[in-house]
Amino acid sequence: MNDLLSTVHIKVNEGIYLKDPDSSELGKGIVSEGLLLIDEIGLEKTTFKKLAQRLGTTEASIYRYFESKFKLLVYLTSWYWGWLEYQLVFSITNILDPEKKLRIAIDVLSQLNEKKESGSHINFTVLTRVVVSESSKAYLTKDVDEANKEGFYAGYKRVVQRVSDVMLEIQPEFEFSHTLSSTVMEGIHHQKYFAQHLPSLTDTTEKPSQMSQFYGDMVLATLKSNK
């Protein structure tokens, strides 16, 4: 499956960038090195001046692709959700047992499969760390409504919808499938972050298997209690 996914082109909303980063080696470098820079020093300390120095180019050349580091972060998180959606679709297609399908879906969200490289210029292992620590900044912003209107979070919402649909296969009467789906997705990120930085806030480790087991049990118990 990973070999197949490595050939997939992830489409990101064109409104997020000024020039498609995939259209040139510089654009790909901005994305890949920008990701590494954010991972190393955090979004707050990341600047296009520092990124330009890493790339041996000018700030102006970076601004031709992205108007701000916020848009670069939105691009990265959009790419993450797009790639995760492909994993999800390939993993649960043709699985008939809805409970098994749900377990597999949560495995994907937890990234239980240890092979995480996408075959792209984007390092998915690093991207996952950045999404865990920085992705909420892509939507916890005063401009969230306008960004949402422009479709910047469409990939995230598609993944929520796909997991929600699986939940409804188990319990069609359940009223809170989107709430539960997004809670699981955000919760996995929070627990991974807590395990690494604030361990007294969690009983899990960063191991995907623990995340998957906990959230799988929680979701199934919730759905069954509402039957």
N, C-alpha and C positions, 0 to 999 in steps of 0.2 A: 504493500500500500504506500509506503514512504517513497519508493521509487516512482510510482505513478504520481504522487502528490508533488514530487520535485519538478515535474514537467508542467504543472499548472501555473498559469499566469494569474496572479491576484490583482483584481481590478479595484482601484481605489477611486473614490469620488473625485472627479476632475476639479471640483471647486476648491479642494483642499490645497492644491499646488498651482503655481503660475506656469510652470513648465514641467512636463512629465519627467520625473527623475529617471525612469527606465529608458529614456530616449538618448542618454549619453553616459559615458563612463564617469564624467564629473558628477552627473545627477545621482548615479548609483553610489559614488563615493560619498556624496553629501549624506545620503541615507545611512549607509553602513558605518561611516565614521561618526556621524551625528549620533547614531545609536550607541556606539561605544563610548562617546564622550558623555552622554547623559548617564550611562551606566556607571562611569567612573566618578563623576563629580556632581551628578544630580541636575535636574532641569533648571533650578534657580541659578546655579553658577555657570550653566552652559550659555555661551554667547556665539554668535556667528563669527566674531573676530577670532575666538579660540579655535573654532571649527575650520576657518579659513587657513589658519597657521598649520593645523594638522594636515590639511590637504595641499598646502603649498599654492593656494589661490587667493583671491580677494574676497572680501565681504560682499562686494557688489555682485560677484558671480553667484554667490549663494542666494542672494536676494532675488535673483532671476528665477529661482526655482520655488522658494518659499518666502512669504512675506514676513514670517515671524517664527520663532522657535516653538510657539504654541501650535502653529500649523504643521510644523515638522513632527511634533508629538502626536497630533491627531492623525497624521499620515501613518506613523508607526503603529499606533493602536488600531487603526482601520485595517492595516495589513495583517496584524495579528489576528483580529476577529475573522477576516476573510480566510486566512489560512486554516484557522481552527474550524471554521464552518466546513471546509472541504474535508478535513479529517473526520468531522462528525458525520457528514453525509455518507462517506465511504464506509465508515465503521458500522452504521446502523441499517444501511440499506439491506433489504432481504432478511432482516431479523424479525421473526414473526412474534415471538414471545415478548409482550410489552415490558414486563419487568426486567427481562434480560436486556432489552433494548435500552431501558433507562439506566441500568447499571453500566452498560457500555458507554452511553452518552456521558455519564458522570466520570467514567474513567478518562474519556477524552478531555473533558474540562479540567480534570486533575492532572492531565498529561501522564497517565500511567505508563504509556509506551515510552521507554527510556530513550529511543532514538528520536531526537528532536530537530535535527538539522533538516532544512527544507530544500537544500540544493540551490538556494538563492544566494545573492550577495548579502542578504540579511541573515545574521546569525540568530536562529530562533531561540537558542538557549539564553543568549543575552537579552533578546527581545522579551522573553517571558519575565526575566528579572525586572526589566524596565516597566513592563505592564503592571506587575505586582506593586512596584513602589511608586509609579508616577501616573498611571493611566487615569486615576480619578481626577487629575488636574485637567484632563481633556474635556471634562463636562462639568466640573465644579467651578464654573466661571459665570460671570454676569452675562456673557454673550451666548449662553447655552441655548436659549430659545431660537435665536437667529441661526446658530450653527445647526441645530436640529432641523429647522425649516429647510436648510440647504442640504440636508441628507448626510451630514458628517458622521452620524452614529448609526447609519443603516445596517452596517455589518454586525454591530453589537446587537441590535434589535432582532436581526434575523436569527442569530444564534439563540437568543432568549425564546423566540417564537418556536424554533425547532425543538428545543428541550421542553417547552410548554406543551407542544403537540404530543410528545411522548407521554407526558404526565396524564394528559386527557385520554390517552388510549387505556390507561389503567383505571382512571376514575373520571368518566365523562362529565359528571355532575360537579366536579371540583371548581370552585369559583375563583381561586387565587393562583392559577397556574403560572401566570406571568410574574406575580409577586414572588412565588416560590422559586421559579427558575432564575430570576435575577438575583435573589437572595443567595442561592447556591453559588452562582458565578462570582459574585462579589465576595462571598464568605470564603471561598477557596483562596482568593487572593489575600484577603485579610489574615487568614490563618497561616498562610505561608510567610507573610511578613512578620506576624507575631512570633512564629516559631524561630525566626532568624534574629529578630531584634528585641522582642518583648515577650520572652517565653513564659512569664508568669500569667499571661493572658490566654494561654491555650494549653490543651492537654495533648495536642498532636505535635508531630515533628514535620519537617519539610517533605517527608516521604510522600509521593503521590498516592501510594497504596492506602495510607492512613486517611488522607483527605477523601479519597474515593469511598472507602468503607464507611466513614462517618456520615458523609452527605448522602450516600446511597441509602443507608439505614434510616436516616432522618426523613428523607423524602418519601420512601415507601411507607414508613410508619404514619406519616402525615396523611398520605393519600388513603391508606386503608382505614384510618380512623374516621374518615369522612364518608365512608361507604354506607 
